[in-house]
Structure formats: structure tokens, C-alpha cells
Amino acid sequence: MAFSLRYFTLVAASLLLSTQAFAASTIMVKEDGEGGGPMTITLDRTTVPAGDVTFKVHNDAMTEEHEMVLIKLKSADQTIPVNAAKHRVDESKLKSLGEVADLKAGKDGQLKVKLAAGEYLLLCNIKGHFEAGMKARLTVTP
């Protein structure tokens, strides 16, 4: 009898841990790039299930400051409005869900959000960075 009680306790603990693992997702985000060169945002996963998501952002640049803005797209092929004179994305025309702003070189930041199924864009909106390639797509599944 002690064996079966111990077995059921281990099974219950295992189920609890696996449920908690699916309750939240973590995405590791690496930002990189220096002025005048290519700029990148790299995600360790590009698909996550809907629900609570934590973005752990690291600025891997040597001197350049970066930021990460999270945008909910209306469709996978949505055009991103860029103000060419300012060399920045016009965030007022998009649905921003938050950001990790002013991340100095070598520093870390974090953003926690609840995401519904759909398509998302992560970008750096510091002058010229988006135009230099600093963007990444994320798909959230139901």
C-alpha cells in the first residue's frame, strides 16, 4: 500500500509540473548590431502557444543601445508604416503590447505579456535600426 501511495504522489507531482510548464512560455531574445552595420533581433523560438509569455531580452551589442517593441499584427502580411524622414516605425499606427526600452549594451531586460493566437512582430525602433534589419516574427498558436 505504501508503494502505491508513493507512486500516485509522484504521478500527481509530475502532472502538476507539466501543467505549470505549459502555463507560461519564455522566449530568449538576443539583440545585436552596431551603427552603420546590420542589426538583428534573434528569438530562440518563433512559435509559442497562446497564454502568458515572458521575453528575456539581452543586448549583445558592444556599444549600441537597443530596444524591443512587441507589435500585434492584423495579418501576417501587414505593412509596417515607416516614417522615412525620422527613420523610425510609426508606432501610433500599430498595436504595441509593450516594450523593453533603452537597453544599454550588454544589459538585460524583460517583458511579460498575455498573448492571444496570431502573428506578432518584435522590432527595435531606435532611429535607423528597423531599416537596418532589426525585426523578428513570432507566431502564437491557439
Backbone bond lengths (Angstrom), bond angles and torsions (degrees), N, CA, C in turn:
res aa  C-N    CA-C-N  psi(-1)  N-CA   C-N-CA  omega(-1)  CA-C   N-CA-C  phi
1 M - - - 1.448 - - 1.527 110.78 -
2 A 1.313 117.93 -39.42 1.462 121.12 179.18 1.522 110.56 -61.53
3 F 1.342 116.27 -37.41 1.466 120.47 179.76 1.524 110.61 -62.82
4 S 1.335 117.78 -46.27 1.458 120.02 -176.78 1.530 111.19 -68.92
5 L 1.320 119.63 -35.42 1.456 121.92 176.78 1.533 109.81 -65.94
6 R 1.313 115.70 -42.39 1.468 120.08 178.12 1.527 110.02 -64.29
7 Y 1.317 117.23 -41.33 1.462 122.18 179.13 1.535 110.28 -60.30
8 F 1.338 117.34 -47.41 1.455 120.87 -178.89 1.527 111.54 -67.51
9 T 1.303 118.09 -32.55 1.462 121.66 175.73 1.526 110.13 -64.80
10 L 1.339 117.39 -42.76 1.463 121.35 178.34 1.524 111.19 -66.40
11 V 1.334 116.75 -40.61 1.471 120.36 178.70 1.528 109.86 -64.04
12 A 1.324 117.31 -44.63 1.466 121.04 179.99 1.531 110.76 -62.35
13 A 1.315 117.51 -42.63 1.466 121.34 178.32 1.523 110.97 -63.73
14 S 1.321 116.76 -40.59 1.462 121.77 178.62 1.530 111.09 -63.56
15 L 1.325 116.88 -43.51 1.467 120.49 178.49 1.519 111.45 -64.32
16 L 1.317 117.46 -39.31 1.454 121.68 178.43 1.524 110.44 -62.67
17 L 1.320 117.23 -44.95 1.459 121.16 179.31 1.522 111.42 -64.38
18 S 1.333 117.96 -41.63 1.463 119.81 -179.55 1.526 110.60 -68.62
19 T 1.324 119.16 -34.42 1.457 122.32 175.92 1.518 110.27 -64.77
20 Q 1.327 117.55 -42.42 1.455 120.93 179.06 1.523 110.98 -66.16
21 A 1.319 117.86 -33.21 1.459 121.13 179.59 1.524 110.94 -64.12
22 F 1.345 117.40 -33.43 1.453 120.63 -179.56 1.522 112.18 -87.36
23 A 1.323 118.21 -11.88 1.450 121.34 -177.21 1.529 112.13 -71.46
24 A 1.311 118.58 -28.22 1.465 121.21 -178.56 1.523 109.73 -142.95
25 S 1.312 115.46 146.46 1.459 121.20 176.83 1.522 108.79 -115.80
26 T 1.317 115.32 147.60 1.461 121.08 175.00 1.519 108.06 -120.90
27 I 1.317 115.52 132.61 1.455 121.64 177.05 1.520 107.76 -117.95
28 M 1.320 115.61 125.03 1.462 120.95 175.91 1.528 107.21 -87.22
29 V 1.325 115.99 125.52 1.465 122.45 -177.12 1.523 108.30 -117.46
30 K 1.338 116.10 126.80 1.469 120.69 177.12 1.523 108.17 -115.27
31 E 1.330 115.44 124.31 1.455 121.59 175.90 1.518 108.08 -105.74
32 D 1.345 115.77 141.85 1.460 119.01 -178.45 1.517 109.64 -153.53
33 G 1.307 115.32 158.38 1.459 121.27 175.92 1.513 111.51 131.54
34 E 1.317 113.74 144.25 1.459 121.80 178.45 1.518 108.75 -118.48
35 G 1.322 117.52 155.60 1.462 123.13 -179.70 1.518 112.15 -50.31
36 G 1.334 115.84 133.29 1.453 121.40 179.27 1.516 114.46 88.19
37 G 1.329 117.72 -9.68 1.462 121.45 -179.00 1.511 111.48 -119.05
38 P 1.344 116.43 -178.31 1.467 119.78 177.68 1.532 111.00 -64.79
39 M 1.313 115.49 147.53 1.462 122.74 179.26 1.525 107.56 -121.46
40 T 1.337 117.18 140.35 1.465 120.22 -176.93 1.520 112.68 -137.34
41 I 1.324 113.78 150.78 1.465 123.00 165.56 1.522 104.39 -125.16
42 T 1.323 116.62 123.08 1.457 122.03 -178.73 1.525 108.91 -119.18
43 L 1.338 116.67 131.66 1.462 122.71 177.90 1.517 109.03 -106.61
44 D 1.337 117.40 141.28 1.466 118.67 177.23 1.521 111.84 -76.09
45 R 1.339 117.74 -13.92 1.464 123.32 173.45 1.522 107.54 -147.06
46 T 1.306 116.33 140.76 1.461 120.33 -178.98 1.524 112.34 -109.92
47 T 1.319 116.21 2.35 1.461 122.15 176.59 1.519 108.81 -139.12
48 V 1.337 115.87 132.60 1.466 121.83 175.73 1.527 108.35 -141.09
49 P 1.333 117.07 157.49 1.467 119.26 175.29 1.528 110.61 -76.12
50 A 1.325 116.28 154.53 1.462 121.59 177.38 1.527 109.73 -58.47
51 G 1.313 115.25 149.35 1.461 121.15 179.30 1.508 111.08 132.90
52 D 1.324 115.53 -157.82 1.459 121.31 -178.88 1.517 110.19 -71.54
53 V 1.329 115.80 129.93 1.459 122.34 179.70 1.521 108.72 -131.73
54 T 1.328 115.18 133.82 1.460 121.37 174.68 1.513 108.31 -112.37
55 F 1.322 115.89 125.17 1.463 122.27 174.89 1.521 107.37 -98.66
56 K 1.330 116.84 116.34 1.463 121.71 175.58 1.521 106.35 -101.72
57 V 1.321 115.79 110.65 1.458 122.49 -169.97 1.526 110.14 -106.04
58 H 1.338 115.26 132.32 1.472 120.99 175.49 1.520 108.96 -124.56
59 N 1.336 116.18 128.40 1.457 121.34 175.38 1.520 107.52 -90.38
60 D 1.326 116.31 106.20 1.458 122.85 -175.67 1.536 112.49 -89.41
61 A 1.319 117.04 3.31 1.467 120.58 -179.80 1.530 110.11 -69.34
62 M 1.331 115.15 157.01 1.468 120.74 179.73 1.537 111.73 -81.31
63 T 1.341 117.13 -38.40 1.465 119.93 -176.51 1.519 113.38 -134.86
64 E 1.308 118.19 -20.48 1.470 122.86 -170.83 1.522 112.39 -83.22
65 E 1.333 116.37 135.59 1.457 122.50 173.47 1.528 108.28 -82.47
66 H 1.347 116.99 143.28 1.461 122.20 178.13 1.522 109.57 -135.00
67 E 1.322 116.06 171.72 1.456 122.71 172.25 1.520 108.05 -144.15
68 M 1.327 116.28 164.27 1.460 120.91 175.81 1.518 107.53 -128.22
69 V 1.328 116.19 117.72 1.459 122.76 177.79 1.522 106.92 -108.83
70 L 1.334 117.43 132.60 1.460 123.16 179.76 1.524 109.02 -102.81
71 I 1.332 115.94 121.35 1.465 122.90 -177.16 1.525 109.67 -117.60
72 K 1.339 116.83 132.58 1.467 122.35 172.37 1.521 106.93 -88.85
73 L 1.325 116.63 119.93 1.463 121.42 -179.06 1.526 110.64 -85.98
74 K 1.330 116.16 147.01 1.470 121.16 175.40 1.514 110.46 -74.24
75 S 1.349 115.89 -31.18 1.461 121.91 178.18 1.526 108.19 -153.89
76 A 1.318 116.34 162.52 1.467 120.81 -177.78 1.526 112.14 -63.42
77 D 1.348 117.16 -25.69 1.465 119.87 -178.06 1.537 112.90 -106.38
78 Q 1.317 117.04 19.93 1.465 120.95 -179.91 1.530 110.93 -58.25
79 T 1.329 116.27 135.27 1.459 121.97 176.32 1.528 108.96 -78.35
80 I 1.321 115.73 134.59 1.462 121.19 179.55 1.527 108.31 -94.28
81 P 1.359 117.59 119.54 1.462 120.31 -177.34 1.525 111.73 -74.61
82 V 1.333 116.15 123.59 1.460 121.43 179.18 1.522 108.50 -116.12
83 N 1.325 116.07 130.75 1.453 121.73 173.76 1.525 106.17 -84.81
84 A 1.332 116.81 101.60 1.465 122.02 -174.28 1.528 112.28 -61.40
85 A 1.327 117.90 -34.06 1.464 120.77 -179.08 1.530 111.84 -67.82
86 K 1.334 116.25 -32.80 1.472 120.73 -178.86 1.530 112.36 -98.83
87 H 1.333 116.40 -9.06 1.470 121.87 -178.19 1.535 111.25 55.85
88 R 1.341 114.69 43.96 1.461 121.28 179.90 1.523 109.77 -142.33
89 V 1.336 115.67 154.78 1.462 121.71 173.18 1.528 107.73 -72.32
90 D 1.341 117.02 140.34 1.462 121.79 176.86 1.535 107.75 -84.10
91 E 1.323 115.97 90.36 1.472 121.33 -175.66 1.524 112.62 -64.79
92 S 1.337 118.33 -22.59 1.463 120.53 -179.07 1.529 111.77 -66.80
93 K 1.328 117.27 -17.94 1.467 121.79 179.90 1.530 111.96 -98.34
94 L 1.334 117.07 8.16 1.468 122.20 -178.51 1.525 110.12 -127.55
95 K 1.324 115.53 165.22 1.466 120.86 178.40 1.532 109.00 -99.03
96 S 1.332 115.77 93.49 1.464 121.08 178.64 1.525 109.36 -81.91
97 L 1.333 115.92 136.12 1.468 121.03 179.18 1.522 112.03 -106.42
98 G 1.320 116.51 5.76 1.455 120.63 178.98 1.512 110.78 134.92
99 E 1.321 114.75 174.78 1.453 119.19 -178.38 1.519 111.65 -158.50
100 V 1.325 113.56 162.21 1.460 122.74 167.81 1.520 103.13 -110.05
101 A 1.337 116.55 105.83 1.466 121.16 -171.23 1.526 111.62 -99.35
102 D 1.340 113.99 154.92 1.468 122.31 170.86 1.525 113.02 49.69
103 L 1.321 115.78 52.77 1.461 121.15 -178.94 1.528 108.90 -88.06
104 K 1.297 115.75 108.30 1.468 121.43 -177.76 1.533 110.43 -68.30
105 A 1.332 115.95 158.83 1.467 121.94 -179.72 1.527 110.89 -53.62
106 G 1.343 115.02 132.47 1.454 121.20 177.84 1.515 115.12 80.56
107 K 1.318 118.79 -2.26 1.474 122.28 -175.28 1.517 111.61 -96.98
108 D 1.342 114.82 166.10 1.456 123.28 -178.80 1.514 110.67 -120.18
109 G 1.331 115.97 152.69 1.454 122.45 175.00 1.511 109.40 -147.74
110 Q 1.322 116.00 173.74 1.457 119.70 -175.01 1.524 109.91 -149.13
111 L 1.327 115.24 145.20 1.460 122.44 175.32 1.517 107.69 -136.07
112 K 1.340 116.26 127.56 1.467 121.80 176.83 1.519 108.14 -113.26
113 V 1.345 115.73 128.48 1.461 121.31 -179.80 1.518 110.29 -144.56
114 K 1.316 115.54 161.50 1.468 121.55 172.57 1.519 105.85 -105.62
115 L 1.341 116.74 119.66 1.454 121.72 -175.18 1.521 111.70 -110.57
116 A 1.330 114.95 136.26 1.460 122.00 172.87 1.524 108.23 -89.19
117 A 1.312 116.19 163.78 1.467 120.31 177.56 1.527 109.51 -58.07
118 G 1.329 115.61 142.03 1.454 120.15 179.16 1.514 111.92 150.89
119 E 1.326 114.94 -168.73 1.466 122.22 -178.78 1.527 109.27 -108.36
120 Y 1.330 114.74 139.76 1.460 121.87 -177.28 1.520 109.58 -132.32
121 L 1.336 115.07 157.86 1.457 122.00 176.29 1.517 108.23 -129.44
122 L 1.322 115.93 132.63 1.460 121.93 172.19 1.517 106.16 -107.10
123 L 1.320 116.67 134.67 1.457 119.32 -177.80 1.517 110.78 -148.41
124 C 1.327 114.61 160.45 1.461 121.88 170.91 1.519 105.78 -104.92
125 N 1.341 116.24 125.60 1.456 119.90 -177.29 1.525 112.96 -109.07
126 I 1.322 116.67 24.20 1.456 119.77 170.64 1.526 106.60 -74.38
127 K 1.318 116.65 143.42 1.471 123.05 -172.98 1.532 112.78 -42.40
128 G 1.349 115.24 118.29 1.459 122.86 175.25 1.523 115.77 84.54
129 H 1.327 118.85 -12.66 1.464 120.57 -174.67 1.533 112.58 -70.83
130 F 1.338 117.98 -42.45 1.464 120.58 178.12 1.531 109.76 -61.44
131 E 1.333 116.25 -44.61 1.468 121.09 179.78 1.530 111.36 -63.19
132 A 1.338 117.21 -27.00 1.471 121.40 179.57 1.529 111.96 -85.51
133 G 1.344 117.03 5.09 1.460 120.40 173.97 1.512 116.15 107.06
134 M 1.317 118.67 9.61 1.454 121.21 -174.10 1.528 111.43 -84.76
135 K 1.348 114.89 79.06 1.457 122.00 179.86 1.518 109.19 -156.73
136 A 1.347 115.36 154.09 1.471 121.28 177.80 1.523 107.95 -150.92
137 R 1.314 116.28 147.61 1.476 122.80 179.72 1.522 110.19 -98.97
138 L 1.334 114.21 148.73 1.459 122.03 176.81 1.522 108.39 -135.94
139 T 1.337 116.63 133.50 1.467 122.11 175.31 1.517 107.71 -109.34
140 V 1.334 115.77 130.28 1.470 121.78 175.90 1.517 107.28 -110.78
141 T 1.331 115.54 121.66 1.471 121.41 -176.92 1.524 110.65 -93.75
142 P 1.335 116.48 154.77 1.488 119.50 179.47 1.513 112.10 -63.39
